[in-house]
Amino acid sequence: MTAQIPQTIRLTAAQAMIKWLSVQMTEEGSRYIEGVWAIFGHGNVVGLGEALHAHREVLPTWRGHNEQTMAHSAIAFAKASKRRRAMAVTSSIGPGATNMVTAAALAHANRLPVLFIPGDVFASRAPDPVLQQAEDFQDGTVTVNDCFRPVSRYFDRISRPEHLLTALPRALRVMTDPAECGPVTLSFCQDVQGEAYDYPAAFFIPKVWKIRRPEPDAGEMAEAIAVLKSAKAPVILAGGGAIYSGAEAELAAFATRHNIPVVETQAGKSVLAHDHLLNFGPVGVTGAASANALCGAADVVVALGTRLQDFTTGSWSIFKNPTVRLLSVNVQAYDAYKHGALNLVSDAKVALQAFGKALGSQKWTPDMALRRDWLEATAAEKAPPVDGNALPTDGQVIGAVQRSARGNTIVMGAAGSMPGELHKIWDAAQGGYHMEYGFSCMGYEIAGALGIKMALPGADVICMVGDGSYMMANSELATAVMMALPFTVVLTDNRGFGCINRLQKGTGGAGFNNLLDESYHVNPSHIDFVAHAGSMGAIAVKAGSIAELEAALVLAKTADRPTVIVIDSDPWHTTIAGGSWWQVGVPEVSERAEVRAARLAFEAAQKAQVLVG
């Protein structure tokens, strides 16, 4: 007698969520949700905690030390996976949930998928107000989890078990959509987590989520090709969308065949290897003189998969040709239509293939001397210091890391001085650069390095972080030690927020509240970063010179857990070569003569600001 397959399966809502997530697959045959980061509390330990334990063999759970930073690890995993895999993150209600809002904003700004599952209050409201419930005096439906709404691509509150039947597919539809991709929040009422429901058995049949490649509209494509064919001095401004599209090979071939120069945003850096002859370097505020000169002369700028952040456009000051046309290729219409651009809503790889067919043998002749001069300038910045007793610059520290790099090295960072310096002067192998600069979130670095290593275990991951960001969030270093995931942290100690201090002084302000020695403290700061990192189980050393740093970097590559190398650095020096103007709000009125002078310079520079379109 043939056994009958049950038409329903009785599960708690939490059990159903975890069972469903465990069978959502990628085209490559792996789980789309690789696992779940969890810090348990009364809002999720009883319901979700029980379900995660039951499924621990098929859907792993990792314990973080901070809700925000474990979410950063999940986001970095998704970025390193080119958005083709993701993770879920769960917390209790109250502070556990709100700790994750910053991470949600980071994922939202960077268009990166992550599934947030914060615990919520009781749907029944019977025991209200519960521990950690923040009550709204005018709206009984509001909880602190509503803070996720503006920083989520999709938000839902699970207040009945059957809500999962629609909410979960909607969540992954958003996360796997190249245009809508971003964070999803499923706010899970804690009593509902434990409530049972007869779920259809078909709901748990494994599903493969395919990433679409949006084809362009024929009319938009024809207009784009006509503009590109008519160009006399085109440039491709490559962003992160080109990487998420997997268009690296197509971009390299297209640039080579047609001799079109390519410049890179922070998110797009390493889409081409640094030694590709048509890679003219980084663009914008932290850009190369070569890249910015090309953009200044260009009559057609192909913005390929970029959201055109102000650091990319030099606050819209780098496109100086009065006849310039902006051709924006993006899967998201919101980005493609920005600034009056000629829009082409399309996947980057698809667009490049179509452009290549249409252009035939057409070629251009960029000034290769621009590239040669820039390479010489960056080499000088990275050269070892002549005076062995002087504090090394960030550029010299980067030079030491560069000399230790291998083909599988990925350098990463997020905030402070390092993003600008690395964007300018790091020579990245193809795929060897990971920078969170859409939100520029201090504290992403160490957690992000952990996430990258989880996504790419064979990579040589090097985290570049300043003392300010390290102090902001470092606890996932202990998590990495517990998980035996080795990566290298190069901690530059310039004794404060050196990057913002330079901005403060550069706009006429007095040194104030940034460097530790210029802040009001009763006792001077003497932080022993080596002892601190070592106390969490990391291998920790102090490098007294660039030579000692290079020796420590070699040893770190053989370690079985994270290595933290601390080196004192110069808080004042920054790479002067390259770069462009950046609009900041210089005061119009001030008692300081330095500020008034900075305001005059600001007003003069603002006149060069051209809004393309």
N, C-alpha and C positions, 0 to 999 in steps of 0.2 A: 504494500500500500504506500503510495507516494505521500510524503509529509507535506502538509500545507504550509506555505510561506505566510507568516502573519502579515496582515495588512497594516497593522499599527504596532508601535513599540512604545510601551509606557516608560517614560523617563522623566526625571525632574528637568526643569528648564535649563539649569546649569549643565546637567549631563548631556542634554540634547545639543546645546551650543558646542561643547567640546567634542562630542562625537562627530558633529557636522563639520567642524573646522578640520578635524583630523583626516577627512577624506576629500578635501578640496585640493586639486592637483594642478601642477603646471604642465605645459606642453613637453617639458623635458623629463617628466616622470617623477618629480619630487613634490613634496607638500608645498602648497603655496604659502600657508602659514607654517613656518618652520618650527615654531614653538612659542611658548608663552613666558614672558617675564612677569613675576609676581612678587609683590610684598603684601602679605596677608594681614587683614584686620577683621573687625567684626562685620564689616560690610561685604566680605567676599570669602572668608576662610571656611565658613560652614557650608555654603552652597558651591561656589566655584572651586574651592579648595578640595572638597570631596570628589568632585568630578575630575579635576586635574590629576588627582592621585590615582583614580581608577584608570585613566588613559595615559599614565606616565610612560608606558612602553612605546606608544605610538605617537604621542605628542609631548615632547619634553617640556618641563617647567624649570626655569632658572630663577634663582633668588637674587635680587639686586640689593643694594644698600641705600638707594635713594630713588624715589619714584620718578623724578625728572630724568636722572641720568640713566636709569635702566631703559627708559623710553628713548633716550638718545642712542643707546646701543642698538635698539631695534631699528631706529631710523637709519643709522649708519649701515646696518646690515642690508636694508632695502636699497640704499644708494649704491653700495658696493655690488649689489646683485643686479644693478641696472633696472630696478623696479620690477623684476620678474619674480621675486620672492619677498615675503614680508614676515613680520612677527606681530604677535598680540601682546598687550601690556595690561595688567589688571592691578587695581589698588582697592583699598577700602574706601569708605565714604569720607567726606570732610577733607582734612589736610592731605591725605593720601591722594585723593582725586585732584585737588587744586594744584598739588605739586606737579602734576603732569600737564597742566595747561600750557606752560612755557614750551614744553616739548611738542605739544600739538601745534602751537603757533610756528615753531621751527619747521615742522613737517609741512604745514600749510604753505608757508612762504616758499619752500623748496620743491613743492609738488611731489612729495614722497609718501608712499603708502605705509600706514601703520594702523593697527586696530586697537583702539582704547576701550577697555571694559572697566570703567569705574563702578564700584558698588554704589548703590543709591539708597534712599530712605525706603520705608515700608510702603508698598502700593496701597495696602489696606488703611494706612494711617492710624491703626489701632494704638500703637505705643507712642505716638508723637508727643513731644519732640524727642527723637532718639539721640543718643550720644553722637556728637559731632554734626548734628543737623543745624544748619543756619536757616532760620525761618524768614520768609518774606511776609511782611505785614499786610500786603495787598493781594498777593497771589499764592494760593495754597498749592499750586502745581510746580512752583519754582524751587529748585534745589541748587546747591553750588555747582552741580554738574552742568547747569545751563551756561556756565562760563565757557564750556567747550563749543557752544553753538557757533560763535563767529570764527573759530579756528578749526572747524571741522568741515570737510567737503560734504559729509552726510552725518546727521545726528538723529538718533532715535532713543526713546526711553522704553525699555522692556518692562511693562507693567502687567502683562499677562503672558503665560507660557507660550500661547500660540502666536504671539507677536514675532517669535523667531522665524516662523515660516516665511514671512515676508522681509523681515529686517536683515537677516543674515545674507540672503542672496543680493539684496540691495547694497549691502556693505561691500561685498567683494566685487560687485559690478563696478562700483566707484573706484575701488582700489586698483583694479586691473584695467581701467579705462585710461588710455594714454592722454586723453584730453582732460578728464575730470580727476585724475589721480591725486590722491592726497590722504590726509588722516580721516578716519571714520571713528565716531564715538557711539558706542551702544551702552547707554547708561542703564545698569541692571539693578532693578529694585531687589533688595536683599531677601524679602520674603518670597518673591517670585522665583528666585534662584532655586529654592527648595520645593516648589510646587510641581506636582506631576501632571502630565498630559499625555494622551494617546497620540503620539506623532505618527504620521504616515511613514511606513517603512521606506517608501520611495524617496523620502526626503534625505535619506542617508546613503543613497547610491553615489559612489564616487563621481565627481565632476571635474572635467578638465577645463581650466580657464585659459582661453586663448587671447593673446594680446593683439588687438587689431592694428592694422596699418592703414590709417585713413588715406583714401585716394583723393587727389585734388579735383576740384571742379574744372571742367574743360576750359571754360571761359577764363577763369582766374589763371590757369596754367598758360594759356595762350598769351595773355597780357604779360605775365611774368617773363616768359621766354622772349617776347618782343623787347622788353626793357633790357634784359640781360644781353641780348644780341647787339643792341645799340650802344652798349657801354664802351667807353674808351679807357676807363680806369676802374674796374670793379674790384671789390674786396669781399671776402666771405668772413663774416663775424660769427664764429661758431660758439654755440652755447651748450648747456647740459642736455638739451633735447636731442642733439646729434648723437650723444653717447647713449641715451636711453633708447634711441631708435636702433642702435647697433650699426650706425652708418660710418664707422671709422674707415673701413676699407673703401667704401664708395667715395668718401670725401677725399681721401688720399689719392685715389685714382683720378677723380674729377679735377682736383687741383693740378695734378701733374700733367694730365692730358691737355688742359687748357691754359696752363701757366697762370692760374689765378691765385693770388696770395691769400693766405688764411691767417686770421688773428683770433685769439681765444679769450673768452670770458673766464671768470673764476670757475664757474661750473663746467665750462667747456675745455679747460686746460687739460692737456694730454689726450684729446681726441685725435690729434696727430702727435707722433713722436717729435721731440724737440729737434732732432737732426733731420727731419723732413725738410727738403730745400725750400718748400713753399710755406713753411711755418714761420711767420714773421713775428711771433711772440704774443705776449699778453696785451690786452687793449684797455684803455680807460685810465682812471685815476691811478691805479697801481700797474699801469701798462708800460710797454716798451716804446722808446722813441720811434722805432721802426713801425710798429703797429699803428701808433697814433698819427704818424706822418702819412701812412697809406690811407687811413680813414679821413684825414684832413683833405687829401687830394681826390678821394674817390668820387665818381659821379653816380655809381650804383653800389650800395651797401646791401649785401644779402645777409640779413639777420636770420641765421639758421638755428632754430630751436633755442632762442633766448628771450627772456622776459624784459630785457633792456633796462636793467637796474641802473641807477645813477652812477655807480662806480664803473659800469661798462661804457656809458656814453659820456663820461666826464661831465655829468649834469647837463647833457646835450650841448657840449661845447667843442667836441672833437670833429664834428662833421662840418668842415669849413667851406667846401665847394658850394657856391651858390646854386648850382644846378643839380645837386645831389638828390638821388631818389633812394628811398628806403624800401627794399623788397623784403618783407617779413614772412618767413616760412615757419609755421608753427601748427602743431596739432590742435592747439586751443585757440579758438577764434578771438577770445578776449585779448590774447597776446599778439596775434597776427594783425589785429586792427589798430594797435597802439600808434599814436603820434601820426595819424594820417598816412600810414604806410600803405604801399601797394601790397595787399594781403594775399597770401597763398596758404589756405588751411590744408595742411598736408603733413604726412609723415616725412621726416627728413630724408630717409633713404629713398623713398619713392620719388621725392622731388629731385634729388640729385641724379637719379637714373634718368628721369625725364629730361632734365637739363642737358645731360651728357649727350643723349640722342639728338636733341634739337640743335646743339651747338656744332655738331660735326667736328671739323678740324680747326675751328676758330680758336685763336690763342691771343694772349696779351703779353706784355713785357714789363713786369714790375722791376723796380730798382733794387737789384740784389745787394747793392752796397749798403742799403739800410739794414739788412739782416746781418751782414758781416760786421758792421760797426756795433750793432747791439750785442752780438755775441762777445765781442772784445770788451765792451763795457761791463757786461755781467761777469766775465771771467775776472776782471780786476776787482770787483766787489767781493768775490768769493776767495780771492787769494789769501794765504795765511798772513797774519800780521808781521810786519817787519820788526816791530818792537815787541818782544816776547813778554814784556811786563805790563803792556797796556791792556785794558779791558777789551775783549774782542767785540766787534760789531755783530749784529744779527746776521749780516751778510757773510762774515767770516765763519760763523757757526754753521750756517747753511752750506758753505763751501766744504767744511769738514764732513758734513753728512753726505754731501754730494760725492765726495771722493770715496766714500764707503759704500755707495749705492750699487745695487746689482740690477739685473734685468727685471727681477720680480719685486723691486722695492716700490712701495706706495708711501709717499709722504703725505701727512694729513695735518689739519689744524682747523681753527675756527675763528678766533678773535684776537684782538690786540695787534702787536707789531708783525707777527709771523705771516698772516694772510697776505699782506701787502708785499713783504719781502719775498715770500715764496712764489707768489704770482709773477713777480718781476724776474727773479733770477734763478729759480729752480729749473734745471733741465730735466723735464719729465719724460721717461719712456712712455710709449703709448699705454694709457690706462694707469699710469703711475702717480696720479695726483687725486687727492680727495679733500676738498675744502668745503666746509659749511659756511658760506658767506651770504646766503640769502637772508639769514636772520642774524648772522655773526654773533652766535650765542656763546658767551663765556661759559666754560664748564662742559662743553660738548666734547672736548679733545680726548680725554682718556677714555670716557665711555664710548666715544666714536671709534677709537682705535680697537677697542674690544669687539665692537660690532663688525668692523671690517675683517678682523681676524676670524670671526665666526663664519663670515660669508666666504672668505678666501683664505683657508688655513695654510696654504702654501706660500702666501705672500710674506715678504719682509716688510712689516708695517712699522713706520717710524712716525711717532707723534711729536710734533713740535709745539710746545706750550710755554707760555710765560708764567712767571710766579703768580701774577694776578689771577689768571684763569685756573691755575692749579689750586690755589687757595679757594676759589669759588666752588669747585667740585672735583673731588679726587677719589671718592670712596669706591668707585668701580675698579680701581686698581686692586683692591683686596678681592673683588669678585674674580678678576682675571687671574690672580694668583691661585684662588681656590679652584678655578677651572683649568689650570695649567695651560693657559694660552699665552705664549710668549710674544711680546712686541717691545719696541724700544721707545722710551719717552726721553726726549731731550728737553730739559727744563732750563730755560734761560732766565736767570735771576737778575733783573735790572732794578729790583727793589721798589716795585710799585707798578702803576699803570703807565708805562713809558709812552705808549702810542698816544693815548689821550693827553698826556702831559705835553707832548710835542704839538698836538693840535691846539691845545690851550695857549701855549706860548707863541705858536705860529700865527695866531689870530689876535695877538696883542694882550692876551690875558696874563696875569701874574701866575707863577707856579703855585698851585693851590689844590690840596686835597687829592693829589694823584700819586706823586712819589711819596714813599713812606717818610722820608726825611723832611718833607715839606707839609706834612699833615700834623695835626695836633694830637700828640700822644704823650702820656706821662713817662712811659718807658720806651726807649728806642726798640725798633723791631730787630730781632735776631732769630729768624726762623731757620731751623736746621732741617732743610728739605731732605737731606740724605737720611737722617734719623727717622723722619716721618715716613718716607716711602719704605724704608727698611722695616719699620714697625708693622706694616701691612703685609710683609712677606716678600716684597719685591727685592731684587738685587739692586742695590743703590750705591752709587759712587759719586765722588766729587771730582770733576775735571778742573785742574788748575790752569790749563792752557789748551790751545787748539790741538797741540800734539797729544796731550793726554785724552782729549775728547776723541780723537781719531782712534787711539788705542782701545778705548772703552767701547767704541762702536763696533770694532772687530769682535771683541769678546761677546758683546750682546747678541750677536747673530748665532751663537752656539748655545744660548741659554734655554732653559726649559720653563721659564716663567718670565714675567715682565722685568725689564731692566730700566731703571731710572738713572739718567746721567745728568747731574746738576752742574751748570757752568755759569759763573758770573758774567754779565754782559753790559755793554755800554747803553745807557738809557737814552742817549741823545742822538746818536748817529742813525741815519736812515739813508737808503739808496736814493741819491738825488737824480740820477739819470732816468730819463723816461718820465712817465706819469703825466697827468693833466690836472686842470683845475677841478675842484670839487666844491659845490655850493653848500655852505653852512651858514647859519644865521648870525653873522657878525653884527654886534650891536650898532645901531645907528647913532646912538648918543652914549658917551662915556666920559668919565673924568680922566681916564688913562689916555695919554697921547698915543701910546702904542696901539690901542684899540681904534682910535680915530684914524690912524694911518692904515690900519688893516681894513677898515671900512672903505676907505678911498680905493684901495687895491681891489677889494671885492666888487665895488661898483664898476670899476674899469673892466674887470674880468667878466662881469655879467653881461657886458655889451657884446661879448663874443658868443653868448649863448644863443644857439639857433635850434628852434624846435622843428625837427624835420617833418615835412608833410605839407 
